[in-house]
Amino acid sequence: MTTFFVILGVLIILAALGIVGWLVLFCVNATGLLVEAKAIGCPIGYGDFLRMHFKKLNRRFIVENLKVLVRAGVPVECEMLEDHIQAGGNLTRVVSATVSAVKAGLPLTFQQIAAIDLAGRDVMSAVDSHVKPVVLVCPQPVGKEKPHGIEAVAKDGVKLSVIANITVRTRLDKLVGGAGADTVLARVGEGIVSAIGRAESHRDILADPSIITREILSKKLDENLQYEIVSVDISQLQVGENVNARLRSEQAAADKRIAQAKAAQRHANAKASKQEMLAITMDMKSQVESSQAAIPASMATALGKGQMGSATPVAPIEPFNNKWK
């Protein structure tokens, strides 16, 4: 029993010496990196290196990014970078975006930009488009084809085709959950149609295209969007067909076809009436001829009975059934 405890004690001592030796070796290897980080004021220590080791993270990569943030004056802790890597984020992209935001004076923290990155957004392009607004073409061209423009009809019936350049700036606070560029284009297209539809004449739009711009900006179409509409500029304005005149022409043609159909119907009715009257005339002629044919027979009967000149009338002969009587 005593031997067992002796062996156990020796093993414990050896294990402790091994752990201590490993810790010493680990600290020696990490000292150079720690000195580099401490030289610029990074909030990091041996404990952080040990935590990275057990998390199986690249301490050199994390320290390099931490040094960039510290030089830029971003208040951040080493564990925040570790958590972002373990959550599946792109630490390099987040660090670059954070530094760009700080240099541009944007009120964004590392945590906010990291959240945007974890939401699947391109934080670098978002920050860049906030600092340098981008231009969207409405309607968006398809491939290499030139956009045909958004068509709308003024109250006088003339169609106008409009192409607008929309200058937008990214709203970083709406980047997660806000609608994207497609919604911006759809809303601006709706505003163009509304502005043209309200105009009494297409000449008003031609004389002052800013009517469309004022209509769009006054409606605050960028509400709940990822982008803030900075300006809307009309780059192309073309006059199309006179829809009102075309509709009147089509209506006149339709009225003409209806009148022609009614005239053809009246003509057919007249021809039918004519044929009916001809049939009646032929029937009357046949009745006259039948009556004329009955006269000799009546005279013969009267002569045979000696009734010619008699006061007794001859019994009438009914040659036909006079249906027209």
Buried (B, 14 or more C-beta within 10 A) or exposed (E): EEEEEEEEEEEEEEEEEEEEEEEEEBEEEBEEBBEBBEEEEBBBBEEBBBBBEEBEBEBEBBBBBBBBBBEBEBEBBBBBBBBBBEEEBBBEBBBBBBBBBBEEEBEBBBBBBBBBBBEEBBBBEBBBBBBEBBEBEBBEEEEEEEBEBBBBBBBBBBBBBBBBBBBBBBBBEBBBEBBEBEBBBBBBBBBBBBBBEBBEEBEBBBEEBEBBBEBBBEBEBBEEBBBBBBEBBBBEBEEBEBBBEEEEEEEEEEEEEEEEEEEEEEEEEEEEEEEEEEEEEEEEEEBEEEEEEBEEEBEEBBEEEEBEEEEEEEEEEEBEEEEEE
